[in-house]
Amino acid sequence: MQLLVVEDQSDVAANIWDYFSARGHEVDHAADGATGLRMALKGRYDVIVLDLGLPRLDGLLLCQRLREAGQGVPVIMLTARDQLEDKLSGFAHGADDYLVKPFALKELEARIGVLARMGKPAPGSILSAAGLELDPQSHVVRREGQSIALTRTQTRILECLIHESPRVVAHERLARVVWGAEGGDQAALHTHIHALRNAMDKPFGNALIHTVHGIGYRLGEAW
C-alpha cells in the first residue's frame, strides 16, 4: 500500500513510518495540515492516516477540503478526542474511520487493511430503494432531489441496507461490511449509523433508517 501519514508529533509519525515500512508499504509523511492537503491532492494513496490537531490547517478542514475536491481516498483520523460528538464531527467532515490515541499499531494496521480492501463498484451502478438513489462510485445519495455526499464507510453501510430493504440487517453483518471478516465493535457501528442518519435523514421530515432493538437496522418507511 501507499500511505500518507499527516501527523505533527514526530515520535508518533516515526513509529507509524517504521512499522508500516518494515511490512513493505510505502509511507509518505507531512508534519502540518497545509502540506498534507497538498500531498493528498497530488498523490495516489491507498489510505491517509490523519491527525486532527495539526498546525497550519487542522485535520477536520483538511478532510473536508479533500472531499470537496472530489478525492475519495479512505481517511482514518487519529486523535485524543474520544467523545461521541468528536467522532460524529470527524465523520461529518469526510472521515471513514476514527482511532483514539493512544492506540496499538496492530489495530491501526487492521483498520487500514479494511479501508484499503474496500472495493470500487463498477461505474454507473446506481442502487435504489425507499425513494433513494445511491451512486456507490461517487459516494453520493439522492433523496427528494437533493444530493448528499457520504464517506466511503457510510456508502458501504447504505449499500448493504439498500440491497436488503425493507428487511432487517443484523448488527454483526453490518460490522463485517465495515471491518471485514473480523467484525468490529458495535458502539463504533452505532456511531457510523448516527453520522449516516445525520447526513441522510435529519434534513428531511421522515426517517428511513430504523433501529430494530437488539437485532440491527432496516431501510424503508416506518412500520
PyMOL commands that set and color helices and strands:
alter all, ss='L'
color gray80, all
select helices_A, chain A and resi 10-21+33-42+59-68+84-92+105-117+152-164+171-179+186-200
alter helices_A, ss='H'
color red, helices_A
select strands_A, chain A and resi 2-6+26-30+47-51+75-79+97-100+127-129+132-135+140-143+146-149+168-170+209-212+216-219
alter strands_A, ss='S'
color yellow, strands_A
deselect
rebuild
show_as cartoon
